[in-house]
Amino acid sequence: MTVMQGALAICEEDLTLPCRTDPELFFAEAPADVELAKALCQECPLRRECLAGALERKEPWGVWGGELFVRGVIVPRKRPRGRPRKHPRPDEVAV
């Protein structure tokens, strides 16, 4: 069975996808949650279409098609909140 949701036709199987059952995960603040959302996308049969649609719509935020969008740009990972250290810790200094 196909259901119309907005401008998209969605079949019943699509309603069981992780992005449909737990959409908040795909807009999470915690870097670990974002990585989980990206991992869940890897096996999704709609991954390519999702990413293409997000690029076409110029999505500003969230995980789409296994990629993280921040301010409309694909970035490799989400930085944790807070300010980076002004001076690296001694164990982080490269020798």
C-alpha positions as CSV (number, residue, x, y, z in Angstrom):
1,M,0.0,0.0,0.0
2,T,1.2,3.5,-0.8
3,V,0.5,6.5,1.3
4,M,0.8,10.2,0.3
5,Q,2.8,12.2,2.9
6,G,3.3,15.7,1.6
7,A,4.6,15.5,-1.9
8,L,6.2,12.1,-1.3
9,A,4.6,8.7,-2.0
10,I,5.6,6.4,0.8
11,C,5.0,2.7,0.9
12,E,4.2,0.8,4.1
13,E,7.8,-0.6,4.2
14,D,9.2,2.9,4.3
15,L,7.3,3.6,7.5
16,T,9.5,1.1,9.3
17,L,12.7,2.8,8.4
18,P,14.7,4.2,11.4
19,C,14.2,7.8,10.2
20,R,10.5,7.2,10.3
21,T,10.4,5.4,13.7
22,D,12.8,7.7,15.5
23,P,13.2,11.0,13.6
24,E,14.6,12.9,16.5
25,L,17.8,10.8,16.3
26,F,18.5,12.3,12.9
27,F,18.6,15.8,14.4
28,A,20.4,14.9,17.6
29,E,22.8,17.2,19.5
30,A,25.1,14.5,20.9
31,P,27.9,13.4,18.5
32,A,27.4,9.7,19.4
33,D,23.7,9.9,18.5
34,V,24.6,11.6,15.1
35,E,27.1,8.7,14.4
36,L,24.3,6.2,15.2
37,A,21.9,7.9,12.8
38,K,24.6,7.9,10.1
39,A,25.3,4.2,10.7
40,L,21.6,3.3,10.5
41,C,21.5,5.0,7.1
42,Q,24.2,2.8,5.6
43,E,21.8,-0.2,5.0
44,C,18.8,1.9,4.0
45,P,17.5,1.1,0.5
46,L,16.5,4.8,0.1
47,R,19.9,6.2,1.1
48,R,20.9,7.6,-2.3
49,E,17.4,9.2,-2.9
50,C,17.4,10.7,0.5
51,L,20.8,12.3,0.1
52,A,19.9,13.6,-3.4
53,G,16.6,15.0,-2.1
54,A,18.4,16.7,0.8
55,L,20.9,18.3,-1.5
56,E,18.2,19.4,-3.9
57,R,16.2,21.0,-1.0
58,K,19.3,22.5,0.5
59,E,18.6,21.0,3.9
60,P,20.3,23.0,6.6
61,W,20.5,20.5,9.4
62,G,20.4,16.8,10.3
63,V,21.5,13.4,9.0
64,W,20.2,12.8,5.4
65,G,21.3,9.8,3.3
66,G,24.0,8.9,5.8
67,E,25.6,12.4,5.7
68,L,25.6,15.1,8.3
69,F,24.4,18.5,7.2
70,V,25.4,21.6,9.3
71,R,24.4,25.0,8.0
72,G,23.6,23.4,4.7
73,V,27.1,21.8,4.3
74,I,28.0,18.2,4.6
75,V,30.5,17.7,7.4
76,P,32.3,14.5,8.5
77,R,31.3,14.6,12.2
78,K,29.6,16.7,14.7
79,R,31.8,18.5,17.2
80,P,30.8,18.3,20.8
81,R,29.4,21.4,22.4
82,G,31.8,23.7,24.2
83,R,34.8,25.7,23.3
84,P,38.0,23.9,22.1
85,R,41.0,24.2,24.3
86,K,43.2,27.2,23.8
87,H,46.3,25.2,24.5
88,P,46.5,21.4,24.0
89,R,47.0,19.1,26.9
90,P,50.6,17.8,27.2
91,D,49.4,14.3,26.2
92,E,47.8,15.7,23.0
93,V,51.0,17.5,21.7
94,A,52.5,15.7,18.7
95,V,56.2,14.9,19.1
